[in-house]
């Protein structure tokens, strides 16, 4: 169940970051409010997931996958460029999360 909480934390973090872009420096009220709500939800679910998941592993997954997903959203939703460096970085993030899962303390 705690992995589900971590997945929810990632989803809310991604939603919060997307709203951060949509808020345009707090000039758009609804995305600004939603950003705060999503980040509170994200940190709440992340905190609950830490009852059973090591903080180093949970934070690496939360921040790493959130970063990778936001980079992809940036390309498709906000028409940001997709460079070789960006693709390489996303691959390294995913590989890092996989390595942490394969060789973490629980294994």
C-alpha positions in Angstrom: 0.0 0.0 0.0 2.9 2.4 0.7 4.1 2.1 -2.9 0.6 3.3 -3.9 1.0 6.3 -1.6 4.4 7.0 -3.3 2.8 6.8 -6.8 0.1 9.2 -5.6 2.7 11.5 -4.2 4.5 11.5 -7.6 1.2 12.2 -9.5 0.3 15.1 -7.2 3.8 16.5 -7.5 3.7 16.4 -11.3 0.2 18.1 -11.2 1.6 20.8 -8.8 4.6 21.5 -11.0 2.4 21.6 -14.1 0.1 24.1 -12.4 3.3 26.1 -11.4 4.0 26.6 -15.1 0.3 27.4 -15.8 0.2 29.9 -12.9 2.6 32.2 -14.8 4.3 33.6 -11.8 1.2 33.6 -9.6 -0.7 35.8 -12.1 -3.3 33.1 -12.8 -5.3 32.5 -9.6 -6.8 29.0 -10.3 -3.5 27.3 -11.2 -1.8 29.0 -8.3 -4.4 27.7 -5.8 -4.3 24.2 -7.4 -0.5 24.2 -7.2 -0.6 24.6 -3.5 -3.3 21.9 -3.1 -1.4 19.5 -5.2 1.9 20.1 -3.4 0.3 19.6 0.0 -1.3 16.4 -1.2 2.0 15.2 -2.7 4.0 15.9 0.5 1.3 14.2 2.6 1.3 11.0 0.5 5.1 11.1 0.4 5.2 11.3 4.2 2.8 8.4 4.6 4.8 6.3 2.2 7.9 6.8 4.5 6.3 4.6 7.1 7.5 1.6 5.2 9.8 2.8 2.5 13.4 4.1 3.2 13.6 7.9 2.8 16.5 7.7 0.4 14.7 5.3 -1.9 11.3 7.1 -1.7 12.8 10.5 -2.3 14.9 9.3 -5.2 11.9 7.8 -6.8 9.6 10.7 -6.1 12.0 13.4 -7.3 13.5 11.3 -10.2 10.3 10.1 -11.7 8.7 13.5 -11.1 11.5 15.2 -13.0 11.4 12.7 -15.9 7.6 13.0 -16.2 7.7 16.8 -16.0 10.3 16.9 -18.8 8.1 14.8 -21.0 5.1 17.0 -20.2 7.2 20.1 -20.9 7.9 18.7 -24.4 4.3 17.8 -25.2 2.2 20.3 -23.3 4.4 23.4 -23.3 6.2 22.7 -26.6 9.7 22.8 -25.0 12.6 21.5 -27.0 13.7 17.8 -26.7 17.4 17.8 -27.0 19.9 14.9 -26.8 21.0 16.2 -23.5 17.5 16.2 -22.1 16.8 12.6 -23.4 20.1 11.4 -21.9 19.3 13.0 -18.6 15.9 11.4 -18.4 17.4 8.0 -19.2 20.0 8.5 -16.4 17.2 9.4 -14.0 15.3 6.2 -14.9 18.4 4.1 -14.7 19.2 5.6 -11.3 15.7 4.7 -9.9 16.0 1.2 -11.3 19.4 0.7 -9.7 18.2 1.9 -6.4 15.3 -0.5 -6.5 17.5 -3.4 -7.6 20.4 -2.9 -5.2 18.8 -1.1 -2.2 19.0 -2.3 1.4 15.8 -4.4 1.0 17.5 -6.7 -1.5 
